[in-house]
Each structure stands twice: as structure tokens, then as C-alpha cells.
Amino acid sequence: VNSLAFHPTYGTFATGGCDGKVIMWDGQNKKRLQAPWSYPTSIAGLAFNPTGAILAVASSYTFEEGDKEAPPDQVFFRSVSDQEVRPRPKQANPA
């Protein structure tokens, strides 16, 4: 994991790594909230705006495979819905 950003309202969080994937997590329930979002190269940084409606994603090759050709550095702004970032209700364990 290269970067981590906590949602300002729900306390869920996004992680980004060298695989170019961003994943939203519900830490309380220890569950992934949605399928990974893919970007052209490593995720170097993540940040939510103050309302949590937009996630900024910095995609930049971090030389994990040495010096090689890589896509240009880019910043993406992804609108996120409540469904993507809200924690899921905890399910009761059957007795």
C-alpha cells in the first residue's frame, strides 16, 4: 500500500498501491466495499475533498520495477457515491 485516505464522514478508507488499484474498505467490519478501481500505474497519493464526494487519485510510476518506460504522471478526480463509501451494516453471526 502506497497511500491511504479516510472518508471524512463515514471513517471508511481508500488504499492505493503499486498495482494501480484503489480499493475502498470498511475497517470496522474488515470488508472491502467495492471492486478495485484501476489506474494506469502506481497510486502515489489519495485524498478526499471535505464532503467526501470526490476522491483525488495521483497515479505516478514509483519505480517498483526499476527504471523503465511508464505512463505520464496524472491526477484523477473520481466522484464517489454514498453506496461506494458507506460502511455496510454488520451482519449477525448465526448461532
N, C-alpha and C positions, 0 to 999 in steps of 0.2 A: 504494500500500500504506500503510495507516494503522497496522497493528500486525503484530508478528512474535513468535512464541513457539517455542522449541526444545523438542523432546521430551527429557525428562531421561535416557532410556535409549538411544534409537536415534540421536539427533542429527538426525533429520528435523525439519522445522519447518512451522508453520502460518502463513499470511498472511491478513490480512483487510483489506478496502478499502471505499471509498465505495459500491461496488455491492452491499453487504450479503452478500458471498460470503466463505466461509472455504475455503481450499484447503490441503491437506497436500502437502508437497514432499519429495523425496529429492534433496538438494543434491549429493551425491556423483555420482549418475547423471544429474542435471539433468532429472528427470522428475516430473510430477505423480503423486501416489499414488492419488487418487480423484476422482470428480466433485465439484464445489463443493457445499458445504452453504450453504443460503440462509437469511438472517435478514431481519427486517422493514425494516431501514435500515442505515446505515453501521456498519462494525465499528470501534469506538473502542479496544478492548483485547482481548488474548488472554493466557491463562496456563494452563499445565498444572499439575495437582497434582503432588506429589513423586514419585508412582509412574508418572505419565503415563497413567493410566487415565481421567482426566476433563479435559476442556478447558473452561475458563470463557471465555465469549464475551460481551463488552459491546457491545450494539447501541444506538447513540445517533446521532441525526442530527448531522452535523458541518458543516452549513451550506454544503456544496459547491454547492448550487443557490440560495443566498440564504435570506432569511427566509421560511419557508413552513410550513404545517401538516405535522407529521411524527408518526409513531408515538411513543408514550412510550419513554423510555429503559428498557432491560431488560437483565438479566444472565441468560444461559442456561448451564446446566451440561450438557455433552454427554459421555456415556460414549463412549470410543473403544476399538476393538478393536486387537489387535496387527496384524491384517491391514491396518488403515487407516493405521497409523503406522510400520510396519517397512519399512526400505529393501528394495527388490527386488534379487535377485541380478543382478550386472552380466552382461549378455549379451555373448558374444564376437562380434566383427565377423567376418563371413565374408571369407576372403582372396581 
